[in-house]
Every structure is written in structure tokens, then in C-alpha cells.
Amino acid sequence: MIGENKFDFSHPSMWTFIKTLRKYEKVRDVEYAEYVEGERGLAPLVKRREYARVDERIHRIVGQYNDRTSIEYLKGIAHNLSFF
């Protein structure tokens, strides 16, 4: 979690810092493996329908890469991108 202090003191040495990072990396790796295997009862996130449609359109454009000019290809991709 961002902002969460994993250290027992405010100014750890370099080796304590590295050791703590390794410790929490292992914890995160196990949590991720459990998530992927579905052991923790966490369902994978479902994409919203509108994003799934955009992904399908982009996938179709990428599949037509050799059938389009570079400009047509880039315009097709750009048309489906939205920056917030």
C-alpha cells in the first residue's frame, strides 16, 4: 500500500532497507500467485463493456497492419484512444 511504512524505524540503513524490500517482495509474490490461482477468492476484474469494445477494435486494426498505409494505421489507432 502506498504510503504505508514497512520499517520499524524512520532511518534504516541501506542493508536494512534492501532486506525489508526483499521481504515484502516475497509477500507480494505469494499474494499475486494466490490471486492468479484463485485461492484467495478474488475474482479477476471484469473490463467494462465499452473498454472491451475498444480493445476489440484496436485488435482488429492491428491485425490489418499490412493492409493499411502507415498514416491510416496510426489514425485508426488514434481514433480509438482516449486520454483522460
C-alpha positions as CSV (number, residue, x, y, z in Angstrom):
1,M,0.0,0.0,0.0
2,I,1.4,3.4,-0.9
3,G,2.5,5.5,2.0
4,E,2.4,2.6,4.4
5,N,5.6,2.4,6.5
6,K,7.0,-1.1,6.4
7,F,10.0,-0.2,8.5
8,D,10.2,-0.3,12.3
9,F,12.2,3.0,12.4
10,S,12.4,6.1,10.3
11,H,16.1,6.0,9.0
12,P,17.0,2.4,8.1
13,S,20.5,1.6,6.9
14,M,20.9,0.7,3.2
15,W,21.1,-3.0,4.0
16,T,18.0,-2.9,6.3
17,F,16.2,-1.1,3.5
18,I,17.2,-3.8,0.9
19,K,16.4,-6.6,3.3
20,T,12.9,-5.2,4.0
21,L,12.2,-4.6,0.3
22,R,13.1,-8.3,-0.4
23,K,10.9,-9.4,2.5
24,Y,7.9,-7.6,1.1
25,E,8.6,-8.5,-2.4
26,K,8.3,-12.2,-1.4
27,V,5.0,-11.4,0.3
28,R,3.7,-9.7,-2.8
29,D,4.8,-12.6,-5.0
30,V,2.9,-15.0,-2.9
31,E,-0.2,-12.8,-2.8
32,Y,0.0,-12.5,-6.6
33,A,0.4,-16.2,-7.1
34,E,-2.6,-16.9,-4.9
35,Y,-4.6,-14.3,-6.8
36,V,-3.7,-15.8,-10.2
37,E,-4.6,-19.3,-8.9
38,G,-7.9,-18.0,-7.4
39,E,-7.1,-19.3,-4.0
40,R,-8.0,-16.1,-2.2
41,G,-11.5,-15.9,-3.6
42,L,-10.7,-12.8,-5.5
43,A,-12.3,-12.7,-8.9
44,P,-10.3,-11.1,-11.7
45,L,-11.5,-7.7,-12.6
46,V,-14.0,-7.6,-15.5
47,K,-13.5,-5.0,-18.1
48,R,-16.3,-2.5,-18.7
49,R,-18.1,-3.3,-21.9
50,E,-17.0,0.0,-23.6
51,Y,-13.3,-0.8,-22.9
52,A,-13.7,-4.3,-24.2
53,R,-15.2,-2.9,-27.4
54,V,-12.3,-0.5,-27.8
55,D,-9.8,-3.4,-27.2
56,E,-11.6,-5.4,-29.9
57,R,-11.4,-2.5,-32.4
58,I,-7.7,-1.9,-31.7
59,H,-7.0,-5.6,-32.0
60,R,-8.8,-5.7,-35.4
61,I,-6.8,-2.6,-36.6
62,V,-3.5,-4.2,-35.5
63,G,-4.5,-7.4,-37.4
64,Q,-4.9,-5.2,-40.6
65,Y,-1.5,-3.6,-40.2
66,N,-0.2,-4.9,-43.5
67,D,-3.4,-3.8,-45.4
68,R,-3.1,-0.1,-44.4
69,T,-0.7,2.7,-45.0
70,S,1.2,3.9,-42.0
71,I,-1.0,7.0,-41.7
72,E,-4.2,5.0,-42.0
73,Y,-3.0,2.6,-39.3
74,L,-2.0,5.4,-36.9
75,K,-5.2,7.3,-37.5
76,G,-7.2,4.1,-36.8
77,I,-5.3,3.5,-33.5
78,A,-5.5,7.2,-32.5
79,H,-9.3,7.3,-33.2
80,N,-9.7,4.5,-30.6
81,L,-7.5,6.1,-27.9
82,S,-8.8,8.4,-25.2
83,F,-6.6,10.3,-22.8
84,F,-8.2,11.5,-19.6
